[in-house]
Amino acid sequence: MRLAETVTFGGSGLDRAAHLRADPAKIEALRQAGKVLPLWRGKPLMATASDLGWLSSDHSILQAASDTVFLGFDAATACFAQDISHWQPDGEPSAPAFLDTSRQTHPELPDGHGFEDLRNVMAQLSARDAELAVTAKAILQWHASHGYCAKCGAVSVVSNAGWQRNCPTCQTSHFPRTDPVVIMLVLRGNNLLLGRNAVWPEGMYSLLAGFVEPGETLEAAVRREVFEETGVTTGTVRYLASQPWPFPASLMIGCIAEATSETIKLDPVELQDALWISREDMLAVVAGQHPKIKASRKGAIASFLIGKWLADQLD
């Protein structure tokens, strides 16, 4: 797919400079001269509606935070990320079940700066800021949930500029993980198969998706997930595009599948509803004019793939 990497988080050619990660002295020098993106509970700092809130490494809110992670270079500037989840904002609101729309402001930051859910701002970011933000969120979430050695249970320590954790007890090294998820355009003639999860906002439908199991190819995962959730069988499957999706730690692998049956037999544990929708009706959904169905979130790979299908740009 020629336009594959134009998806949100699709890549900006970031120079991750992985060869520097094993040089602590060099990394420290780069940190002192570079810029740091703070994240609070996985939410990046935003300076404006479309710009990340980068800080100098000596900023006061970073001094009691965790180790920094080296992200790479934005032009000639070294970029780092740092978790400041130890900070407790005043009057912290409870997050809703589906999407956190709250915004936290820190008293030591300029007016207009605030921590926001990446899903709320992802479509407004430049390609470079989007890649830096998604990388920062993914790697810091991995550190937050993998502080102990999975082999012996001892506390592990950060190394390799934040891209590794080592166990001092059993000497096991641990590396960031990504969970592969297939998400698929299931087509039969002029119709597209959509599904709805019970926790989604009213009227929201999207493409079917599911985790790839151990020992399974992407093609097999597509066929299994579609059949398990809807009873629809599929034949030919091919890859289209991918999207890093750190909610919490996935790589969304977009595919197209040809359906070989039409009858839907819903698995109510997986989906609340599933249906076939014509290309013409899907155009109305995207335009916000359909009486029942609302479009998937802008910036998500589901919206990207549906848009390319409607525009005949899948090849």
C-alpha positions, 0 to 999 in steps of 0.5 A, a space after each residue: 500500500 503506497 500510502 501506508 505510512 501516512 497513517 497517524 503514528 505511521 512514521 516520520 523518519 525519526 533517527 533513533 540513533 540506537 547505536 548511542 544507547 549503550 554509551 551512558 556518558 554520551 547519552 547524558 551529554 545529549 540529555 543536558 543539551 537536548 529537550 525532554 517530553 514529560 508524561 503524566 500517567 501516559 499523557 504527554 505534555 501539550 504546549 498548544 492544541 497541536 504542539 508537544 510541550 518540550 522542556 529543558 532537562 534542568 526544568 524543576 518538574 523533572 528533577 524528582 522524576 524517573 530515568 529519562 528515555 532517549 527517543 532519538 534526534 529531531 533534526 540535530 536536537 536529542 529528544 528524551 521522555 520522562 515519566 512524572 506520574 509521581 506528581 499529584 494534581 489538585 482536584 484530579 478528576 476521575 477518568 471516564 471508562 472509554 476516553 479520558 478528556 480531562 486535562 491536567 495543568 502543572 503550577 510550574 509550567 507556562 499558561 496553556 501547557 497541559 497533560 492530555 490523552 494522546 488519543 485526543 490530540 493525535 490527529 493534530 500533531 505533526 508526523 514527527 511529534 506524533 512519532 516521538 509522542 507514541 514512542 515516549 508513551 509506549 516505552 514509559 508504559 512498559 517501564 511502569 508495568 515491568 519493574 520486576 524481573 519476569 523470571 525471578 521476581 527481583 526488582 530490575 534496573 533501567 539500562 541502555 538509555 531506557 530501552 532495556 531492563 536488567 535483573 541484578 539477581 538472575 542476570 536476565 535482560 528484558 526488552 520492550 514488548 509490543 502486542 500484534 493486533 490484526 485489524 481488517 477491512 472485511 469486504 464482500 462485493 460493495 459491502 464492508 463488515 463493521 462491529 460494535 463493542 458495548 463500551 463504545 460511545 453510542 452509535 460508534 462502529 469500527 473494523 473488526 480486530 483481535 490479538 495475534 496468538 502465539 504460533 499464528 500467522 497474520 492471515 490466520 489471525 484475521 480469519 480466526 478473529 472474523 469467524 469467532 466474532 461474527 461467524 463470517 468466513 474469509 478467504 484471501 487476506 493481504 497486508 495494507 498498513 500498520 500503526 503503533 497503538 500504545 493503548 496500552 502496547 499494541 501494533 495494529 496490523 491493517 489487512 484486507 480480507 475477502 469474505 466468503 460468506 455473509 450470514 452473521 452469527 454474533 459472539 455476544 461476549 466479543 461484540 454487541 453488534 455487527 453488520 454489513 454496510 454498503 460503500 454508499 452508506 459508509 460515505 454517509 457515515 464518514 460525512 456524519 450524515 448516517 442516522 444510526 452509525 458514527 464514524 470511528 475516531 479520526 487518527 485511528 487506523 480503522 478510520 484511515 483504512 476505511 477512508 482509503 477504501 472509499 477513495 480506492 487507494 488500497 493499492 
